[in-house]
Amino acid sequence: MRLSELLRTKTINAGHDLHGGELRRVLGPLDLTLLGIGAIIGAGIFVLTGVAAATQAGPAIVLSYLVAGTACAFSALAYAELAASVGGCGSAYGYSYAGLGEIVAWIIGWDLILEYGVATSAVAIGWSGYVNNALAAVGLALPELLTKGPLEGGLVNLPAALIVLILAALLSLGVRESARFNAIMVVVKLIAIAIFILVAASHVQPANWSPFMPFGWNGVMGGAALIFFAYVGFDAVSTAAEEARHPQRDLPIGILVSLGVCTLIYIVVSGLLTAVVAYPSLNVGSPVADVMLRLGYPWAAGLVAAGAIAGLTTVMLVLYYGLTRVFLAMSRDGLLPPVFARVNARTHTPIRVIVVSGLLMAAVAGLTPIGEVAELVNIGTLAAFFLVCIGVVSLRATHPDLPRPFKTPWSPVVPLLGAISCLYLMLNLPLVTWLRFGLWLALGLVIYFTYSRRHSALAAVES
């Protein structure tokens, strides 16, 4: 085995048309932007904002969101450049294959499967909790046997498993149908956020912003590290490259506009939360709805709860969608079994990937207490962001003449800042998270050296 085999790179599909007859090009810039908003705005705004304000930053949580949004923007700019110039539905996996080599691509693809899969299952469990609370409010609460897995004293978390299977059916119907559903859910949660903003704006008490930085600048940075993961998800937009009508133009729009809109929403909501009530009181499970109740608006609290459920639904949908497209790309390249590379001729969707991954994620969501491994999502996301930033620098050096419809400004400074930011946040994650991540990567390397390296489409070409 030669090192050159491990570092072989794919031809760059700058025209995005290598597999043009399989997936259907139906997504425009608005669809892609709404996919980004659907993935980003979820539990973060409805839960993390209050926790971070109460325990880390105080009213300066607005600065924490600005810092985290800026750090995330470095990676978003790198994603925008590679999505427009390299293309493909494999996102960071495909970009690494073109710029850094097969072994790096395998590692990041295996990592993305973990990231999207664990995140979808974890969010499904959170979604189940919100839905059961809503059912309890109207006297229809499910018994604990049907809301907890066997390891928690129940039988199965039925709502968590069911929502994954329902989303599997929706994704199987086609990307246009999935995008329409996502758009409806995004509108629901944006209406809920708008109502909160309108109600809270009339109850602002400036005294609550004094002191503005009770925990100092360290608190601001601690808050930024905590809520950074509220931005996770925009990278899934790049997996839609082969289903976008004009990917070289529209993918950067979808990635950057969704990140910008969500950053603005986060800053406004966090600012109002801390201006309406004293920040120490925000360390509760659902701070936005709780504030509405304290202000005497139970109907607004109900709408916020509905917005949270809609938000979690779109997060699951977009992450699940991203998982299937990365899996499809890896199967096309021979690194995973080719049976998963087939796209249904009628729906133009990879139904086999959707069904198999859906059954696995439904089982995980319904039967396991996934909270302990949810931090794997954090390290997986940061690893992907890191390699995408490095990929921009690498491809600028190795393919200087590659057409780049969108260019990361001030390169290599911006992508290097992105890589440094991600590495810094990764180093601040717990040791146990690194150990679990290492075990997952070790399993992936075993699969690569026993199966993927020999079945690689590039290996067949070279032989």
Secondary structure as GFF3:
##gff-version 3
##sequence-region A 1 463
A	DSSP	alpha_helix	3	6	.	.	.	ID=ss1
A	DSSP	alpha_helix	29	40	.	.	.	ID=ss2
A	DSSP	alpha_helix	43	43	.	.	.	ID=ss3
A	DSSP	pi_helix	44	48	.	.	.	ID=ss4
A	DSSP	alpha_helix	49	52	.	.	.	ID=ss5
A	DSSP	pi_helix	53	57	.	.	.	ID=ss6
A	DSSP	three_ten_helix	58	60	.	.	.	ID=ss7
A	DSSP	alpha_helix	61	85	.	.	.	ID=ss8
A	DSSP	alpha_helix	92	99	.	.	.	ID=ss9
A	DSSP	alpha_helix	102	137	.	.	.	ID=ss10
A	DSSP	three_ten_helix	144	146	.	.	.	ID=ss11
A	DSSP	three_ten_helix	150	152	.	.	.	ID=ss12
A	DSSP	alpha_helix	158	173	.	.	.	ID=ss13
A	DSSP	alpha_helix	175	201	.	.	.	ID=ss14
A	DSSP	three_ten_helix	206	209	.	.	.	ID=ss15
A	DSSP	alpha_helix	216	227	.	.	.	ID=ss16
A	DSSP	three_ten_helix	228	231	.	.	.	ID=ss17
A	DSSP	three_ten_helix	234	243	.	.	.	ID=ss18
A	DSSP	alpha_helix	247	276	.	.	.	ID=ss19
A	DSSP	three_ten_helix	279	282	.	.	.	ID=ss20
A	DSSP	alpha_helix	287	294	.	.	.	ID=ss21
A	DSSP	alpha_helix	298	332	.	.	.	ID=ss22
A	DSSP	three_ten_helix	338	341	.	.	.	ID=ss23
A	DSSP	alpha_helix	351	367	.	.	.	ID=ss24
A	DSSP	three_ten_helix	370	373	.	.	.	ID=ss25
A	DSSP	alpha_helix	375	398	.	.	.	ID=ss26
A	DSSP	alpha_helix	413	427	.	.	.	ID=ss27
A	DSSP	alpha_helix	431	447	.	.	.	ID=ss28
A	DSSP	pi_helix	448	452	.	.	.	ID=ss29
A	DSSP	alpha_helix	453	455	.	.	.	ID=ss30
A	DSSP	alpha_helix	457	462	.	.	.	ID=ss31
###
